[in-house]
Amino acid sequence: MTRDELAAFDEAVVGSAATDHGVAPERLTDIVRTHQSNVRELPGVEDIVYEWRNYFHQDPLVGRTEGAYYLALPDHVWAEFTDDLGLSETESAALLAAHDAQARAAPSEAGVETERLDGDAALVLTRP
C-alpha cells in the first residue's frame, strides 16, 4: 500500500509555514502534495535520493524513518522544483519553510542532523 504524499508532514507545521508567509494553508498543502507527487512520478523517491547521495560531495541524507527521508540540499535543487511548480516567491518561501520546519520537527528515531540544515535547504520526502 502506498503512503499518502503528505504522510511525512504535520498539518500544523504546514499551516504555520503558510500563515507565516501569507499563503492560504490549503494552497500550501496543495503545493506540498503536488511536489511530493511530482518526485514520486519522476524519477521516484528512492531513485532521486540514491542519485543525490551519489552526486553531491557531502551526502545530503541527514535522517530517515520508514516513512520519510530528510535531506539537506544546495539551494539550486529547490530552484528547479519551484520553477517546475510555477510558484511565486511567496509560495516558494512558504514551501521551503514547511520543509525546514518539518525536518527540524522530525521524530527522534529519524536521527536528523539538524546542524546540517543550517547551511543547506531542507527537503522532506514521504517514502511511497
For each residue, the residues with C-beta under 8 A, 3 or more apart:
1:
2: 128
3: 7 67 126 127 128
4: 7 126
5: 32 33 36 37 40 126
6: 9 14 29 32 33 36 126
7: 3 4 67 68 126
8: 67 68 102 124 125 126 127
9: 6 13 14 32 98 102 124 126
10: 13 14 102 105
11: 14 15 29
12: 15 16
13: 9 10 16 17 98 101 102 105
14: 6 9 10 11 17 18 25 28 29 32 98 102
15: 11 12 18 19 25 28
16: 12 13 19 20 101
17: 13 14 20 21 23 28 94 95 97 98 101
18: 14 15 21 23 24 25 27 28 29 94 98
19: 15 16 22 25
20: 16 17 94 97
21: 17 18 28 90 91 93 94 97
22: 19 90 94
23: 17 18 27 28 90 91 94
24: 18 27 28
25: 14 15 18 19 28 29
26: 29 30
27: 18 23 24 30 31 91
28: 14 15 17 18 21 23 24 25 31 32 91 94 95 98
29: 6 11 14 18 25 26 32 33
30: 26 27 33 34
31: 27 28 34 35 85 87 91 94 95
32: 5 6 9 14 28 29 35 36 95 98
33: 5 6 29 30 36 37
34: 30 31 37 38 85
35: 31 32 38 39 81 85 95
36: 5 6 32 33 39 40 125 126
37: 5 33 34 40 41
38: 34 35 41 42 81 84 85
39: 35 36 42 44 45 48 125
40: 5 36 37 44 45 128
41: 37 38 44
42: 38 39
43: 47 48 51
44: 39 40 41 47 48 128
45: 39 40 48 49 69 125 126 127 128
46: 49 50 127 128
47: 43 44 50 51
48: 39 43 44 45 51 52 125
49: 45 46 52 53 61 69 71 125
50: 46 47 53 54
51: 43 47 48 54 55
52: 48 49 55 56 60 61 71 73 77
53: 49 50 56 59 60 61
54: 50 51
55: 51 52
56: 52 53 59 60 73 74
57:
58:
59: 53 56
60: 52 53 56 71 72 73 120 123
61: 49 52 53 64 69 70 71
62: 70 71 72 103 112 113 114 116 117
63: 69 70 103 106 110 111 112 113
64: 61 68 69 70 110 111
65: 68 106 107 109 110
66: 127
67: 3 7 8 126 127
68: 7 8 64 65 106 110 124 125 126 127
69: 45 49 61 63 64 124 125 127
70: 61 62 63 64 103 106 110 112 122 123 124
71: 49 52 60 61 62 122 123 124 125
72: 60 62 103 113 116 117 119 120 121 122 123
73: 52 56 60 77 78 120 121 122 123
74: 56 77 120 121
75: 78 79 120 121
76: 79 80
77: 52 73 74 80 81 121 123
78: 73 75 81 82 92 96 121 123
79: 75 76 82 83
80: 76 77 83 84
81: 35 38 77 78 84 85
82: 78 79 85 87 91 92 95
83: 79 80 86
84: 38 80 81
85: 31 34 35 38 81 82 91 95
86: 83
87: 31 82 91 92 95
88: 91 92
89: 92 93
90: 21 22 23 93 94
91: 21 23 27 28 31 82 85 87 88 94 95
92: 78 82 87 88 89 95 96
93: 21 89 90 96 97
94: 17 18 20 21 22 23 28 31 90 91 97 98
95: 17 28 31 32 35 82 85 87 91 92 98 99
96: 78 92 93 99 100 121 122
97: 17 20 21 93 94 100 101
98: 9 13 14 17 18 28 32 94 95 101 102
99: 95 96 102 103 121 122 123 124
100: 96 97 103 104 117 121 122
101: 13 16 17 97 98 104 105
102: 8 9 10 13 14 98 99 105 106 122 124
103: 62 63 70 72 99 100 106 112 114 117 122 123 124
104: 100 101 112 114 117 122
105: 10 13 101 102
106: 63 65 68 70 102 103 110 112 124
107: 65 110
108: 111
109: 65
110: 63 64 65 68 70 106 107
111: 63 64 108
112: 62 63 70 103 104 106 117
113: 62 63 72 116 117
114: 62 103 104 117 118
115: 118
116: 62 72 113 119 120
117: 62 72 100 103 104 112 113 114 120 122
118: 114 115
119: 72 116
120: 60 72 73 74 75 116 117
121: 72 73 74 75 77 78 96 99 100
122: 70 71 72 73 96 99 100 102 103 104 117
123: 60 70 71 72 73 77 78 99 103
124: 8 9 68 69 70 71 99 102 103 106
125: 8 36 39 45 48 49 68 69 71
126: 3 4 5 6 7 8 9 36 45 67 68
127: 3 8 45 46 66 67 68 69
128: 2 3 40 44 45 46
